């Protein structure tokens, strides 16, 4: 008898993690501003729109493959289609793009610090666990995919 598959063991949902970092960055730029240049609200909005579109596309591809997009759930299929052809983590890439969009909108150091912190937290608390899980779950097929497709872009 095999043990039940409980997924990669991600404890904090990545959007919650990134939203918390973004909230701290927002408070920082609001109350202790460190301007880096002029705010670029239109460019920031465009980047945020692209981020949401990328995340939506990735979720759609995951669901169509029969996977639950939540990282605390087990995967039933390895997905290599859609945005997963270019990035092993298109949803997390979208989250990082969204933070970059806010950083552009604000024109402040806090947004860029939020981007760096979000990247670090996603790498350590989410991506590392998912990659170990997927390697164990899909073996050689995942290793071949990992050799072919970059982690981010």
Buried (B, 14 or more C-beta within 10 A) or exposed (E): EEEEEEBBEBEBEBBEBBBBBBEBBBEBBEEEEEEBEEBBEEEBBEBBEBBBEBBEBBBEBBEEBEBEBEBBBEBEEBBBEBBBBEBBBBBBBBBBBBBBBBBBBBBBBBBBBBBEBBBEBBBEBBBEBBBEBBBEBBEEEBEEBBEEBEEBE
